[in-house]
């Protein structure tokens, strides 16, 4: 008999609740606009209501809950903290996993969305079959999730894998995080657009517009993508020297503009890593597309409570 999981995808703009199987089959999905500016007092009941709607539509018995949180999170205690696009949370965070476990009477597990999406690509997407994999979101920001020796790496305080804030240009651009020269300040979607405009780009101020213009030969857009690819390559070279991954999975911008980003990226990795680290390295686009966030929420639960284990002993994982 198949077991079903309630997945919660908490985003700064939209959130969703899905019910799916352990094999990745989604049987129902409910979404809504996150009341982001109203703080946790509004967001938590909003998410619980989405979950109840999804459960009612699915009409199946639920085994557990996986929560993918688009905010800083501490997975071990199931806590979510304030983010720039989710203000109004207590300084000590909200124990969202425990709240969901108590509301639904079943175990719940939580991860930040980058780690959760890494799990999804590893279980169901471009990372399948690997033991050591890195996943990077290359979109509004650059988040990352690391799978090391078949396990999600969180770090001592849950902040492991912040590849987007590796310094690729120590005296370079100021990043929104407050540091200087971060990868995110050069290779995220908004940074790509900002650099293109500084170069003289006059088109629509969006990442897709910059990519389209580059393909049409716009020199300012091409230069911005050259910069983005070069800096992404520098960051990945550091990652390779530290972790020696067998596969790096790149999302969002790298999926839609691989032809423009990969040449400077590969050039930097070749120049800045040992050849034996590159022999078995694959750099590939993410494979799950629009399914990623739904499957990410399922995979949070699957990682914490594998099917062969007794899932009834904890409400949030170790």
C-alpha positions in Angstrom: 0.0 0.0 0.0 1.4 3.4 -1.0 2.1 6.0 1.7 1.1 9.6 1.2 2.9 12.7 2.4 1.6 16.3 2.9 4.1 18.7 1.4 4.2 22.4 2.3 6.1 24.9 0.0 6.4 28.2 1.9 7.4 31.0 -0.4 7.7 34.8 0.0 5.2 35.4 -2.8 3.2 32.1 -3.2 2.9 29.0 -1.1 1.4 25.6 -1.9 0.3 22.4 -0.2 0.5 19.1 -2.0 -0.2 15.5 -1.3 2.0 13.0 -3.0 3.3 9.5 -2.7 6.8 8.4 -1.7 7.5 7.6 -5.4 6.8 11.3 -6.4 3.3 11.0 -7.7 1.4 14.3 -6.9 -2.3 13.6 -6.4 -3.5 17.1 -5.3 -2.1 20.6 -5.1 -3.5 23.8 -3.5 -1.8 27.2 -3.7 -2.3 30.8 -2.5 -0.7 34.1 -2.2 1.5 34.2 1.0 0.5 37.0 3.4 4.2 37.8 3.6 4.0 41.3 5.0 1.6 40.3 7.8 4.2 38.2 9.7 4.2 34.8 11.2 0.8 35.3 13.0 -0.9 35.3 9.6 1.4 33.0 7.6 1.3 30.0 10.0 -2.5 29.6 10.0 -2.5 30.3 6.2 -0.2 27.4 5.6 -2.1 25.1 7.9 -5.3 26.0 6.1 -3.6 25.2 2.7 -2.6 21.8 4.2 -6.1 21.0 5.4 -7.5 21.9 2.0 -5.0 19.6 0.2 -5.7 16.8 2.7 -9.5 17.1 2.1 -9.1 17.0 -1.6 -6.7 14.1 -1.6 -9.0 11.8 0.6 -6.1 9.6 1.6 -4.4 8.8 4.9 -1.3 10.9 5.5 1.9 9.4 6.8 3.8 12.6 7.5 4.6 16.2 6.5 7.5 17.7 4.7 8.0 21.5 4.8 10.2 23.4 2.3 10.7 26.9 3.8 11.9 29.8 1.6 13.5 31.4 4.6 16.5 30.8 7.0 15.7 27.6 8.9 17.2 25.3 11.5 16.2 21.8 10.4 17.1 19.9 13.6 14.6 21.8 15.7 12.2 22.6 12.8 12.6 26.3 13.2 11.9 29.1 10.6 13.4 32.6 11.0 12.6 36.0 9.5 13.7 36.6 5.9 13.9 39.9 3.9 10.7 38.9 2.0 9.1 37.4 5.1 9.3 40.0 7.9 7.6 40.0 11.2 8.8 36.7 12.7 10.0 36.4 16.3 13.8 36.7 16.8 14.0 33.1 18.0 12.0 31.8 15.1 8.8 29.7 14.8 8.8 26.0 15.5 6.9 25.3 12.3 7.6 21.6 12.1 6.2 21.0 15.6 3.2 23.2 14.9 2.3 21.2 11.9 2.9 17.9 13.7 0.5 18.9 16.4 -2.1 20.3 14.0 -2.2 17.1 11.9 -1.2 14.5 14.5 1.6 13.0 12.3 5.4 13.5 12.1 6.7 16.6 10.4 10.2 17.6 9.1 11.5 20.9 7.7 14.4 22.2 5.6 15.2 25.5 3.9 14.1 25.5 0.2 17.6 25.2 -1.3 18.4 22.1 0.7 14.9 20.7 0.0 15.3 21.3 -3.8 18.7 19.6 -3.6 17.0 16.6 -2.1 14.4 16.6 -4.9 17.0 16.7 -7.7 19.0 14.0 -5.9 16.0 11.7 -5.4 14.0 12.3 -8.6 16.0 14.6 -11.0 19.5 15.4 -12.3 21.3 14.1 -9.3 20.0 10.6 -9.3 22.7 7.9 -8.8 25.3 10.1 -7.2 26.8 10.0 -3.7 28.3 13.5 -3.7 26.3 16.3 -5.4 25.9 20.0 -5.2 22.8 21.8 -6.3 22.6 25.6 -6.9 19.6 27.8 -7.5 20.7 30.5 -9.9 17.7 32.8 -9.8 16.7 35.7 -7.6 19.5 34.6 -5.3 22.0 31.8 -5.3 21.1 29.2 -2.7 22.7 25.8 -2.5 22.2 22.3 -1.1 25.0 19.7 -0.7 24.6 16.0 -0.7 27.8 14.5 0.8 28.3 10.7 0.9 24.6 10.2 0.4 23.5 12.6 3.2 22.3 16.2 3.2 24.9 18.5 4.7 23.6 21.2 7.0 26.6 22.4 8.9 27.0 23.1 12.6 24.2 25.6 12.8 22.2 24.7 9.7 23.9 27.2 7.4 26.2 24.9 5.5 26.5 25.2 1.8 26.1 29.0 1.4 27.9 28.9 -1.9 26.2 32.1 -3.1 28.2 34.0 -0.6 31.6 32.7 -1.4 33.8 35.7 -2.2 34.7 35.5 -5.9 36.0 39.1 -6.0 37.2 40.1 -2.5 37.2 43.9 -3.2 34.2 43.7 -5.5 30.5 44.5 -5.4 28.5 44.8 -2.2 26.0 42.0 -1.7 22.6 42.3 -0.2 23.8 40.0 2.6 26.2 42.8 3.7 29.4 41.1 2.5 31.6 42.2 -0.4 32.3 40.3 -3.6 29.8 37.4 -3.1 29.0 35.2 -6.0 25.3 36.2 -5.7 26.3 39.8 -6.4 27.4 38.8 -9.9 25.5 35.7 -11.1 22.0 35.9 -9.7 19.2 37.1 -12.0 18.9 40.6 -10.5 22.7 41.0 -10.5 22.9 39.9 -14.1 20.3 42.6 -15.0 22.0 45.3 -13.0 25.3 44.6 -14.6 23.8 44.6 -18.0 22.2 48.0 -17.4 25.5 49.4 -16.1 27.1 48.1 -19.4 24.5 50.1 -21.4 21.7 47.7 -21.8 18.4 49.6 -22.5 15.9 46.7 -22.8 13.4 45.4 -20.2 15.1 45.1 -16.8 14.6 41.3 -16.4 16.9 38.3 -16.6 15.0 36.7 -19.5 15.1 40.0 -21.4 18.9 40.2 -20.9 19.3 36.6 -22.1 17.2 37.1 -25.2 19.1 40.3 -26.0 22.4 38.4 -25.6 21.3 35.8 -28.1 20.4 38.6 -30.5 23.9 40.0 -30.2 23.5 42.8 -27.7 27.0 43.5 -26.5 26.0 44.9 -23.1 23.9 41.8 -22.4 26.6 39.4 -23.7 29.2 41.1 -21.4 26.9 40.7 -18.4 26.5 37.0 -19.1 30.2 36.6 -19.6 30.7 38.2 -16.1 28.0 36.0 -14.6 29.5 32.8 -16.1 33.0 33.7 -15.1 32.1 34.4 -11.5 29.9 31.3 -11.3 32.9 29.3 -12.5 35.1 30.8 -9.8 32.6 29.9 -7.1 32.2 26.3 -8.5 36.0 25.9 -8.7 36.3 26.7 -5.0 33.5 24.2 -4.4 35.3 21.5 -6.5 38.5 22.0 -4.6 36.8 21.7 -1.2 34.3 18.8 -1.9 35.4 17.0 -5.1 31.7 16.5 -6.2 30.8 14.0 -8.9 28.0 16.2 -10.1 26.9 19.8 -9.9 23.3 20.6 -10.7 22.5 24.2 -11.7 18.9 25.6 -11.7 16.9 28.5 -13.1 19.2 30.9 -15.1 21.7 28.1 -15.8 18.8 26.0 -17.3 17.6 28.8 -19.6 21.0 30.3 -20.6 23.4 27.4 -20.4 24.7 28.1 -23.9 25.9 31.5 -22.7 27.0 30.7 -19.2 28.8 27.5 -19.6 31.8 28.5 -21.8 33.2 31.1 -19.3 32.1 28.8 -16.4 34.1 25.9 -17.8 37.0 28.1 -18.6 37.3 29.2 -15.0 36.9 25.7 -13.6 39.7 24.4 -16.0 42.0 27.3 -14.9 41.3 27.0 -11.2 41.0 23.3 -10.3 43.2 20.2 -10.6 42.6 18.0 -13.6 41.9 14.9 -11.5 39.0 16.8 -9.8 37.5 17.4 -13.2 37.9 13.8 -14.6 34.6 12.6 -13.3 32.8 15.9 -12.7 29.6 16.6 -14.5 27.9 20.0 -14.5 24.3 19.6 -15.6 21.1 21.7 -15.7 18.4 20.9 -13.1 15.8 18.4 -14.5 12.6 18.9 -12.5 11.5 22.3 -13.7 8.1 23.3 -12.3 7.8 20.1 -10.3 10.9 20.9 -8.2 9.2 22.7 -5.3 6.4 20.2 -5.0 8.8 17.2 -4.9 11.2 19.2 -2.6 8.5 19.3 0.1 8.0 15.5 -0.2 11.7 14.8 -0.1 12.1 16.7 3.1 10.0 14.0 4.8 11.6 11.2 2.9 15.1 12.3 4.0 14.2 12.5 7.6 12.0 9.5 7.8 13.1 6.9 5.2 10.3 4.4 4.3 12.1 1.5 6.0 12.3 3.3 9.3 9.6 3.8 11.9 8.3 7.3 11.2 6.2 7.6 14.4 8.9 8.3 16.9 9.7 12.0 16.2 7.9 15.1 15.2 11.1 16.7 13.7 14.3 15.1 12.8 17.9 14.9 14.0 
